[in-house]
Amino acid sequence: MSTEVRQMFSSIATRYDVTNEVLSFGVHRLWRRAAVRLSGAREGSAVLDCATGTGDLALAFKRKVGTSGRVVGTDFCKEMLDSAPAKAAREGLQVEFQVADAMDLPFADNSFDVASIAFGIRNVDDPVKCLKEMARVVRPGGRVVVLEFGQPTGLFGALFRAYSKVVMPTIGGLLTGNRAAYEYLPRTSAAFPAGDKFLSLMDQAGAYQERVAHPMMFGTSYVYVGTVR
């Protein structure tokens, strides 16, 4: 799956930001702010953002940790990362970016206070291995934060599923030229474990002394926070 996902993201990289903004109506910004707040990151913290894409969550963390803090953004798709350094430079933020696989991170144990991944863990080959690896590079008592889509229920859930199946592929295809990518993304989010089911994956990782799920917008997304053993 990794090779196919990498090629897919490579094909939509240059239009990813504008498409994301249109399809989410800007709500993704609120979700990222929630992830930063719930992470416990503070001035001077060291943060690793996995599957950082074009760097938006990494930049949000950098604003939080300040000049005395360190933020590293990694992604396994080089093309997604290509625009991130310039984006950081425009805001006067110093963030390190490098190509790396979230399941095999090139960092020593206990290197960071926080590790995060936003809308990326469902795309890795082994989510439990990813959760273990992220915890490995975080110091004991630090936090791993996962922002991922959920499956809302009720009337809102029905509307969201219709939007995901019909509107997202149509608009995403028009804006990026790759309709298949925007069929894949909502399909994988609908099938990926959410809420308590995702917490069970964190339990399987065996790396967390505490973990909690914070639903956003009726369960459309969740911020999962695990405290590392």
C-alpha positions as CSV (number, residue, x, y, z in Angstrom):
1,M,0.0,0.0,0.0
2,S,2.8,2.4,0.8
3,T,4.1,2.7,-2.8
4,E,0.6,3.3,-4.1
5,V,-0.2,5.9,-1.4
6,R,3.1,7.7,-2.0
7,Q,2.4,7.9,-5.8
8,M,-1.2,9.2,-5.1
9,F,0.0,12.0,-2.8
10,S,2.8,12.8,-5.2
11,S,0.2,13.4,-7.9
12,I,-1.9,15.8,-5.9
13,A,0.8,17.5,-3.9
14,T,0.8,20.8,-5.8
15,R,-3.0,21.3,-5.4
16,Y,-3.3,19.6,-2.0
17,D,-3.6,22.8,0.1
18,V,-6.2,24.6,-1.9
19,T,-8.3,21.4,-2.4
20,N,-8.1,20.7,1.4
21,E,-9.3,24.3,2.1
22,V,-12.2,24.0,-0.3
23,L,-13.4,20.6,0.8
24,S,-13.1,21.2,4.5
25,F,-14.5,24.7,4.4
26,G,-11.5,25.7,6.6
27,V,-12.6,23.5,9.5
28,H,-9.3,21.5,9.4
29,R,-7.7,24.6,10.9
30,L,-9.8,24.3,14.0
31,W,-9.0,20.7,14.3
32,R,-5.3,21.3,14.1
33,R,-5.5,24.0,16.8
34,A,-7.3,21.5,19.0
35,A,-4.6,18.9,18.4
36,V,-1.9,21.4,19.4
37,R,-3.8,22.4,22.5
38,L,-4.5,18.8,23.6
39,S,-0.9,17.8,23.0
40,G,0.4,19.7,26.1
41,A,3.1,21.3,24.0
42,R,4.5,24.5,25.5
43,E,7.3,27.1,25.0
44,G,10.5,25.2,24.4
45,S,9.0,21.8,23.7
46,A,10.5,19.5,21.1
47,V,7.8,18.2,18.6
48,L,7.8,15.6,15.8
49,D,5.0,15.8,13.2
50,C,4.8,12.7,11.1
51,A,3.0,12.6,7.8
52,T,3.3,16.3,7.9
53,G,2.4,16.8,4.2
54,T,2.8,20.5,3.3
55,G,3.6,21.3,7.0
56,D,0.5,22.9,8.3
57,L,0.4,21.1,11.7
58,A,4.2,21.4,12.1
59,L,3.8,25.2,11.6
60,A,1.0,25.3,14.2
61,F,3.2,23.5,16.7
62,K,6.1,25.9,16.0
63,R,3.9,28.9,16.8
64,K,3.2,27.2,20.1
65,V,6.7,26.1,21.1
66,G,8.4,29.4,20.1
67,T,11.9,30.1,19.1
68,S,13.3,28.0,22.0
69,G,11.3,25.0,20.9
70,R,12.2,22.5,18.1
71,V,9.7,21.2,15.5
72,V,10.6,18.5,12.9
73,G,8.1,17.6,10.2
74,T,8.5,14.3,8.3
75,D,6.7,12.7,5.4
76,F,7.4,9.6,3.3
77,C,6.3,11.5,0.1
78,K,9.0,14.1,-0.9
79,E,6.6,15.9,-3.3
80,M,4.3,16.7,-0.4
81,L,7.2,18.2,1.5
82,D,8.5,20.3,-1.3
83,S,6.4,23.3,-0.5
84,A,6.7,23.1,3.3
85,P,10.1,25.0,3.8
86,A,8.9,28.0,1.7
87,K,5.6,28.1,3.7
88,A,7.5,28.1,7.0
89,A,9.9,30.8,5.6
90,R,7.0,33.1,4.7
91,E,5.8,33.0,8.3
92,G,9.3,33.4,9.7
93,L,9.2,30.0,11.4
94,Q,12.2,27.7,11.6
95,V,11.0,24.1,11.1
96,E,13.1,21.1,10.0
97,F,11.6,19.0,7.3
98,Q,12.9,15.6,6.1
99,V,11.7,12.5,4.2
100,A,11.0,9.7,6.7
101,D,8.6,6.8,7.2
102,A,6.4,7.0,10.3
103,M,7.0,3.3,10.9
104,D,10.8,3.6,10.8
105,L,11.7,7.0,12.3
106,P,15.4,8.1,12.1
107,F,15.5,9.5,15.6
108,A,16.8,8.2,18.9
109,D,14.6,7.0,21.8
110,N,13.1,9.8,24.0
111,S,14.1,12.6,21.5
112,F,10.8,14.5,21.6
113,D,8.2,15.8,24.1
114,V,5.3,15.3,21.6
115,A,4.9,13.3,18.4
116,S,1.8,13.9,16.2
117,I,0.2,12.6,13.0
118,A,-2.8,14.2,11.3
119,F,-4.9,12.3,8.8
120,G,-2.0,10.0,8.0
121,I,-2.1,7.0,10.3
122,R,-4.8,5.3,8.2
123,N,-2.4,5.4,5.3
124,V,0.4,3.5,6.9
125,D,0.8,-0.3,6.4
126,D,0.7,-1.1,10.1
127,P,-1.0,1.5,12.4
128,V,0.0,-0.3,15.6
129,K,3.7,-0.4,14.5
130,C,3.4,3.4,13.8
131,L,1.9,4.0,17.3
132,K,4.8,2.1,18.8
133,E,7.4,3.9,16.8
134,M,6.0,7.3,17.6
135,A,6.0,6.5,21.3
136,R,9.6,5.2,21.1
137,V,10.9,8.7,20.1
138,V,8.9,10.4,22.8
139,R,10.1,10.7,26.3
140,P,8.2,8.9,29.1
141,G,5.3,11.2,30.2
142,G,5.3,12.9,26.8
143,R,2.3,12.6,24.4
144,V,1.5,11.1,21.1
145,V,-1.3,12.9,19.3
146,V,-3.3,11.5,16.4
147,L,-5.8,13.6,14.4
148,E,-8.0,11.4,12.2
149,F,-11.4,11.2,10.6
150,G,-14.2,9.4,12.4
151,Q,-17.6,8.1,11.3
152,P,-20.4,10.4,12.6
153,T,-23.8,8.9,13.0
154,G,-27.4,10.1,12.8
155,L,-28.6,12.7,10.3
156,F,-25.3,14.6,10.3
157,G,-23.5,11.3,9.6
158,A,-25.7,10.5,6.6
159,L,-25.1,14.0,5.2
160,F,-21.3,13.6,5.8
161,R,-21.2,10.2,4.0
162,A,-23.1,11.6,1.0
163,Y,-20.7,14.5,0.9
164,S,-17.7,12.2,1.1
165,K,-19.0,9.8,-1.6
166,V,-20.3,12.4,-4.1
167,V,-19.0,15.9,-3.5
168,M,-15.4,15.2,-2.5
169,P,-14.5,13.0,-5.5
170,T,-16.1,15.5,-7.9
171,I,-14.5,18.6,-6.5
172,G,-11.2,16.9,-5.6
173,G,-11.0,15.5,-9.1
174,L,-11.7,18.9,-10.7
175,L,-9.1,20.7,-8.6
176,T,-6.3,18.1,-8.8
177,G,-7.0,16.0,-11.9
178,N,-7.1,12.9,-9.8
179,R,-10.6,11.9,-8.9
180,A,-9.4,8.4,-7.7
181,A,-7.4,10.0,-4.9
182,Y,-10.5,11.7,-3.5
183,E,-12.4,8.5,-3.8
184,Y,-9.7,6.7,-1.9
185,L,-9.4,9.2,0.9
186,P,-13.0,9.2,2.1
187,R,-13.2,5.4,1.5
188,T,-10.2,4.7,3.8
189,S,-11.5,7.1,6.5
190,A,-14.9,5.4,6.5
191,A,-13.3,2.0,7.0
192,F,-10.6,3.0,9.6
193,P,-11.2,2.3,13.3
194,A,-12.5,5.3,15.2
195,G,-13.3,6.2,18.8
196,D,-13.0,3.3,21.1
197,K,-11.8,1.0,18.3
198,F,-8.8,3.3,17.7
199,L,-8.1,3.4,21.4
200,S,-7.8,-0.4,21.2
201,L,-5.1,0.0,18.6
202,M,-3.2,2.2,21.1
203,D,-3.7,-0.5,23.7
204,Q,-2.2,-3.1,21.3
205,A,0.9,-0.9,20.9
206,G,1.6,-1.4,24.6
207,A,3.3,1.9,24.8
208,Y,0.8,4.2,26.6
209,Q,-0.1,4.6,30.2
210,E,-3.1,6.6,29.4
211,R,-5.1,7.3,26.2
212,V,-8.2,9.3,25.5
213,A,-10.4,10.2,22.4
214,H,-11.7,13.7,21.9
215,P,-14.5,13.8,19.3
216,M,-14.7,16.8,17.0
217,M,-17.8,18.0,15.1
218,F,-20.2,15.2,16.1
219,G,-17.4,12.6,15.6
220,T,-16.4,13.7,12.1
221,S,-12.9,13.7,13.4
222,Y,-11.1,12.7,16.6
223,V,-8.0,13.9,18.4
224,Y,-6.5,10.9,20.2
225,V,-3.9,11.6,22.9
226,G,-1.7,8.9,24.4
227,T,0.6,9.5,27.3
228,V,3.8,7.5,26.8
229,R,5.0,5.0,29.5
